[in-house]
Every structure is written in C-alpha cells, then in structure tokens.
Amino acid sequence: MTGIDYDWEYNNRRRVPNAGAIIEGWKRSSAPARTDHRPARLDLAYGPAATHRIDLYEPEGGKDRPLILFIHGGYWQMLDKADFAFIAPPFTRLGARVAVVNHTLCPAIAMAGLVEEIRQAAAWLYREFKTPLDVIGHSAGGHLTAMLAAVDWPAWAGDLPADLVRSGLSVSGLFDLEPLRHMYVNDALGLDAAEAKRQSPMFLTPKRVPPLVLAVGGLEGAEFHRQSEDLAKAWQGRGSAIEVLDLPGRDHFTALDALIEPDHVLHQTARRLIGV
C-alpha cells in the first residue's frame, strides 16, 4: 500500500468541500422525521450504557413487517442516530420498520467493543421482534454491516438463528482497516496492525454470507472502490451473491442521499433486498 496518499483517499470531508453542509441538511431533515413520526419509539435500550439506544420507526398497523437496522457513519467517532432519522420515512411508508442505532463512540471504546455493541443491538432487535434484520450502513456503518453479516449467530448465542441478518447493504463501506492506521482517523481508533486485521471484514471467513450489496459513489476515491471490490472477491462462494454497485455522480455523502430517492437505483436495490 506504499505510495498511497491515505489522507486524500480516506479524508472524505477534504475530498467533498460541502460535506458539512450536507450533514447539516441531514440533521435538518431528521428533526421533523424524529419528532413527528407516529408511531415511533425513541431511545429504546438494548444494553446498559447510555449509548446503547435505538430509535424505532414503525409503519401504521401490522406486526409482521420487514425490520431494517440502520447504522450511521462518522468514522466510528462522531454523529448520532438522531442525525439520521431522515432515512426512516421513505421505508416506513413502504411498510418496513426502521431501527436507527447508536453505539459508544471511539475513543471512549475500542473497536472490538464497538463491534460487540452492534452485535448486541442486532440480537436485541431479533429477540424483541423475532424477525431477521435487513442491515443498511453508511461509511463506518458499512463496515459494521459487514461485521454483522459475518457473525455465526448460533455460535455467538444459542437462541439466535444463522439467518439473523437476512440481507446487507453497505453504502461507501470500509472493510480493510489497515490504511486508516496511517492517517488522523487512528488518533481516536488506536488500532495496531493486528487489531486492524482482526476488525476488518476483508480478513474474516464467515460460514455464510447473506445477500450483500456494496455500493460506492462514482466520485469516491480509488481506495473506497478497491475496498468493496476486494471484499466481494474475498467472500465469494461463502453464501449468497455479493454485488458491487457503482453510483455514478455521487460522492461519499450524496451516495447516502440516493438511498431515499425513489427513482434511484440504490433505493430500488434496498427495496429489492428488503422485499417492499
């Protein structure tokens, strides 16, 4: 990996000068989505810590609905589930539940503990609703989506099914954490080479992989494309089909916007995975 400008490849706010404005737009859109959506249950506890909380947005009526777990980005060290409520309404209108999750942010927690928290959240949702999860994650959340897809759930907890994760959709995900050790992000993550490998989906060998789509903005750097393509190759033959989806004209942030645009291929792909 020598010769790569890691800061240029992975510093998304540097690559997208209006990134801050886009994130503020997400927050503005999320405020009414979070406060006005009915029915909604906010700050459900999936564990003992104050950060172990889920906001659950439900469609009107009916119990047997698809259940989406959305995991936000922020390089595992910033942002909050409240900033991403805007994801929910386009899917609740289609009849799906949407659970937007928080986890403890680095450096208050090590990566291994953070990954374990997300497993706990997924397990809590399954036990609560007895419904397999369709997991969607953006950026760091895309990494966590893949980490959930790789879990041998019956081995992790005897009461959980192998297909607890029914499908996964990563938007601009990260699956090889080694490059991040060479830039500012690791100031909070504190990864050494061995731990970066342990927490990288690229180097896991899951027993089964659910249907999995790895979407990447066409305007993103070569490393983000490399990461998705390499994960697809690494996990081939371990279960269901893995698809790499290019999003022409989208950067790291506007790629997520495409998720809720009804006519966009990313939204349509999510619907196909979820079955709505």
C-alpha positions as CSV (number, residue, x, y, z in Angstrom):
1,M,0.0,0.0,0.0
2,T,3.1,2.2,-0.2
3,G,2.8,5.4,-2.3
4,I,-0.9,5.9,-1.5
5,D,-2.0,9.3,-0.1
6,Y,-4.2,7.9,2.6
7,D,-5.4,11.3,3.8
8,W,-6.6,12.2,0.3
9,E,-8.2,8.8,-0.2
10,Y,-10.0,8.5,3.1
11,N,-10.5,12.0,4.4
12,N,-13.9,12.5,2.9
13,R,-14.5,15.9,4.2
14,R,-11.4,17.1,2.5
15,R,-12.5,15.5,-0.8
16,V,-16.0,16.9,-0.5
17,P,-15.8,20.6,0.4
18,N,-19.5,21.0,1.1
19,A,-19.6,17.9,3.3
20,G,-20.5,19.9,6.4
21,A,-23.5,21.5,4.6
22,I,-24.7,18.1,3.5
23,I,-24.5,16.7,7.1
24,E,-26.4,19.8,8.4
25,G,-29.0,19.1,5.8
26,W,-29.4,15.6,7.1
27,K,-29.9,17.0,10.6
28,R,-32.5,19.5,9.5
29,S,-34.4,16.8,7.7
30,S,-34.1,14.4,10.6
31,A,-35.6,16.8,13.2
32,P,-39.2,16.6,12.0
33,A,-38.8,13.0,11.0
34,R,-37.8,12.2,14.5
35,T,-40.4,14.3,16.3
36,D,-43.4,14.0,14.1
37,H,-43.2,10.3,13.0
38,R,-46.0,8.3,14.5
39,P,-45.7,5.6,15.7
40,A,-42.1,5.9,16.9
41,R,-40.3,4.7,20.0
42,L,-37.2,6.6,20.8
43,D,-34.2,5.7,22.9
44,L,-35.0,2.0,23.4
45,A,-32.3,0.4,25.5
46,Y,-30.5,-2.6,24.0
47,G,-27.8,-2.6,26.7
48,P,-26.8,-0.9,30.0
49,A,-24.8,2.0,28.7
50,A,-26.4,5.4,27.9
51,T,-25.1,5.0,24.3
52,H,-26.9,1.6,23.9
53,R,-30.0,3.1,22.4
54,I,-32.2,2.6,19.3
55,D,-34.9,4.8,17.7
56,L,-37.6,2.6,16.2
57,Y,-39.9,4.0,13.5
58,E,-42.8,1.8,12.6
59,P,-45.4,1.8,9.8
60,E,-49.0,2.2,10.6
61,G,-50.6,-1.1,11.6
62,G,-49.4,-4.7,11.3
63,K,-46.8,-6.6,13.1
64,D,-45.1,-8.9,10.5
65,R,-43.1,-6.3,8.8
66,P,-39.5,-6.2,7.4
67,L,-37.1,-4.8,10.0
68,I,-34.3,-2.5,8.8
69,L,-31.3,-1.8,11.1
70,F,-29.6,1.4,10.0
71,I,-26.0,2.0,11.2
72,H,-24.7,5.6,10.7
73,G,-21.2,6.7,9.7
74,G,-18.8,9.1,11.2
75,Y,-15.6,7.1,11.3
76,W,-16.8,5.3,14.5
77,Q,-16.2,8.6,16.4
78,M,-18.8,11.1,15.6
79,L,-22.5,11.7,14.7
80,D,-25.6,10.3,16.4
81,K,-28.7,8.3,15.5
82,A,-30.8,11.5,15.8
83,D,-29.0,12.9,12.8
84,F,-30.2,10.1,10.5
85,A,-34.0,9.9,11.2
86,F,-34.5,11.2,7.7
87,I,-33.7,7.6,6.5
88,A,-36.9,6.2,8.1
89,P,-40.0,7.8,6.5
90,P,-39.3,6.5,2.9
91,F,-39.2,3.0,4.2
92,T,-41.9,3.1,6.8
93,R,-44.2,4.4,4.1
94,L,-43.5,1.1,2.3
95,G,-44.4,-0.9,5.3
96,A,-41.0,-1.6,6.9
97,R,-39.8,-0.9,10.4
98,V,-36.6,1.1,10.7
99,A,-34.3,0.9,13.7
100,V,-31.6,3.6,13.8
101,V,-28.9,2.6,16.3
102,N,-26.3,4.3,18.4
103,H,-23.1,2.9,19.8
104,T,-20.4,4.2,22.0
105,L,-18.0,6.4,20.0
106,C,-14.2,6.0,19.8
107,P,-12.0,6.7,21.7
108,A,-14.3,6.0,24.6
109,I,-14.4,2.4,23.4
110,A,-12.0,0.2,21.4
111,M,-13.1,-1.1,18.0
112,A,-13.6,-4.6,19.3
113,G,-16.0,-3.3,22.0
114,L,-17.9,-1.2,19.5
115,V,-18.4,-4.1,17.2
116,E,-19.7,-6.2,20.1
117,E,-22.2,-3.4,20.9
118,I,-23.6,-3.6,17.4
119,R,-23.9,-7.3,17.7
120,Q,-25.8,-6.8,21.0
121,A,-28.1,-4.3,19.2
122,A,-28.9,-6.7,16.4
123,A,-29.5,-9.6,18.9
124,W,-31.8,-7.4,20.9
125,L,-33.9,-6.5,17.9
126,Y,-34.2,-10.1,16.8
127,R,-35.2,-11.2,20.3
128,E,-37.7,-8.3,20.5
129,F,-39.4,-8.9,17.2
130,K,-38.4,-12.4,16.1
131,T,-37.7,-11.0,12.7
132,P,-34.5,-11.3,10.7
133,L,-32.8,-8.0,10.0
134,D,-32.1,-6.2,6.8
135,V,-29.0,-4.2,7.7
136,I,-28.0,-0.9,6.0
137,G,-24.9,1.1,6.9
138,H,-23.1,4.1,5.6
139,S,-19.3,4.5,5.7
140,A,-18.2,3.2,9.1
141,G,-21.7,1.8,9.4
142,G,-21.0,-0.1,6.2
143,H,-18.0,-1.7,8.0
144,L,-20.3,-2.7,10.8
145,T,-22.9,-4.0,8.4
146,A,-20.3,-6.4,7.0
147,M,-19.2,-7.3,10.5
148,L,-22.8,-8.3,11.3
149,A,-23.1,-10.3,8.1
150,A,-20.0,-12.3,9.1
151,V,-21.3,-13.4,12.5
152,D,-22.0,-17.1,13.2
153,W,-25.1,-16.2,15.2
154,P,-25.9,-19.6,16.8
155,A,-22.3,-19.8,18.0
156,W,-22.4,-16.3,19.3
157,A,-25.7,-17.0,21.2
158,G,-27.5,-20.3,21.2
159,D,-31.0,-18.8,20.9
160,L,-30.2,-16.9,17.6
161,P,-30.7,-18.2,14.1
162,A,-28.0,-18.4,11.4
163,D,-30.0,-16.1,9.2
164,L,-30.5,-13.3,11.8
165,V,-29.1,-10.9,9.1
166,R,-31.3,-11.5,6.1
167,S,-29.6,-9.0,3.9
168,G,-26.9,-6.3,4.0
169,L,-26.5,-3.1,2.1
170,S,-23.3,-1.1,2.6
171,V,-23.0,2.4,1.3
172,S,-19.4,3.6,1.0
173,G,-18.2,1.0,3.4
174,L,-14.7,0.2,4.8
175,F,-13.7,-3.4,5.0
176,D,-9.9,-3.2,5.4
177,L,-8.9,-1.0,8.3
178,E,-5.1,-1.1,7.8
179,P,-5.0,2.1,5.7
180,L,-6.7,4.0,8.4
181,R,-3.8,3.4,10.8
182,H,-1.8,5.8,8.6
183,M,-4.0,8.9,9.0
184,Y,-5.7,11.1,11.5
185,V,-8.6,8.7,12.0
186,N,-6.4,6.3,14.0
187,D,-5.9,9.0,16.7
188,A,-9.3,8.0,18.0
189,L,-9.3,4.4,16.9
190,G,-5.9,3.4,18.3
191,L,-5.5,0.4,16.0
192,D,-2.3,-1.5,15.7
193,A,-1.7,-3.8,12.8
194,A,-3.0,-7.0,14.4
195,E,-6.2,-5.3,15.7
196,A,-6.9,-3.6,12.4
197,K,-6.8,-7.0,10.7
198,R,-9.0,-8.7,13.4
199,Q,-11.6,-6.0,12.9
200,S,-11.5,-6.0,9.1
201,P,-14.3,-7.9,7.3
202,M,-11.8,-8.5,4.5
203,F,-9.9,-11.0,6.6
204,L,-12.8,-12.8,8.1
205,T,-14.0,-16.2,6.8
206,P,-17.8,-16.3,7.5
207,K,-19.6,-19.6,7.4
208,R,-22.4,-18.0,5.4
209,V,-23.0,-14.6,3.8
210,P,-26.5,-13.2,3.3
211,P,-27.4,-11.3,0.1
212,L,-25.0,-8.4,0.2
213,V,-24.7,-5.2,-1.9
214,L,-21.6,-3.0,-1.6
215,A,-22.5,0.4,-3.1
216,V,-19.8,3.1,-3.8
217,G,-20.2,6.6,-5.1
218,G,-18.7,7.1,-8.5
219,L,-16.9,10.2,-7.3
220,E,-15.3,8.5,-4.4
221,G,-11.6,7.7,-4.3
222,A,-10.0,4.6,-5.7
223,E,-9.5,3.1,-2.3
224,F,-13.2,3.0,-1.5
225,H,-13.8,1.2,-4.8
226,R,-10.9,-1.1,-4.1
227,Q,-12.3,-2.0,-0.6
228,S,-15.7,-3.0,-1.9
229,E,-14.3,-5.0,-4.9
230,D,-11.8,-6.8,-2.7
231,L,-14.4,-7.8,-0.1
232,A,-16.7,-9.1,-2.8
233,K,-13.8,-11.3,-4.1
234,A,-12.8,-12.4,-0.6
235,W,-16.3,-13.5,0.3
236,Q,-17.3,-15.1,-3.0
237,G,-18.5,-18.7,-2.5
238,R,-19.5,-18.2,1.2
239,G,-23.2,-18.0,0.7
240,S,-25.4,-15.7,-1.3
241,A,-24.5,-13.4,-4.2
242,I,-22.4,-10.3,-3.4
243,E,-22.9,-7.3,-5.7
244,V,-20.7,-4.2,-6.1
245,L,-22.9,-1.3,-7.1
246,D,-21.4,1.9,-8.6
247,L,-23.3,5.1,-8.0
248,P,-22.3,7.5,-10.9
249,G,-22.0,11.1,-9.9
250,R,-22.3,10.5,-6.2
251,D,-19.6,11.4,-3.6
252,H,-19.2,9.9,-0.2
253,F,-22.1,11.9,1.2
254,T,-24.5,12.2,-1.6
255,A,-24.3,8.4,-2.0
256,L,-26.3,8.2,1.2
257,D,-28.9,10.7,-0.2
258,A,-29.6,8.2,-3.0
259,L,-30.9,5.7,-0.5
260,I,-34.1,7.7,-0.1
261,E,-34.6,8.9,-3.6
262,P,-37.4,6.7,-5.0
263,D,-36.2,6.7,-8.6
264,H,-32.5,6.0,-7.8
265,V,-31.0,2.5,-8.3
266,L,-29.8,2.5,-4.7
267,H,-33.2,3.0,-3.2
268,Q,-34.6,0.4,-5.6
269,T,-31.8,-2.0,-4.6
270,A,-32.7,-1.6,-1.0
271,R,-36.3,-2.3,-1.7
272,R,-35.3,-5.5,-3.6
273,L,-33.3,-6.7,-0.6
274,I,-35.9,-5.8,1.9
275,G,-38.9,-7.0,-0.2
276,V,-41.1,-3.9,-0.1
